[in-house]
Amino acid sequence: MARSLDGLVLSPVADQAPGQVGTRTRFTYHEQDGRIWAEYAGGDVVRGHLVGTRTADRLDFRYVQLKQDGTTSSGHCRSTVVELADGRVRLDERWEWESQEGSGTSVVEECLADGPSGV
């Protein structure tokens, strides 16, 4: 099993559609006893929250977010936690909106403080 997500900051490796999370979005994860949660913001997202569970290297969570234009949206995501060769964590995600039409995949990776995607 890959290491804990607790305290890690992750960011998408590519932008999604306009108005969604993107490379400027930062997720701060927390993990305890099989429960995960995170706060996120950046880019078109003013504030977002996710909450769910972790079983081995699988995450299952719901998310809700407030966007710059004042609209809200929510959805469901299942992710696989992968430990990269350099020791960072990556999440391979399959998500679908519940508040609107749409679904897709995305990849988020742990940010390094001194790297190009660092915080």
Buried (B, 14 or more C-beta within 10 A) or exposed (E): EBEBBEEBBBBBEEBBEEBBBBBBBBBBBBBEEEEBBBEBBBBBBBEBBBEBEBEEBEBEBEBBBBBEEEEEBBBBBBBBBBBEEEEBBBBBBEBEBEEEEEEEEBBBBBBBEEEEBEE
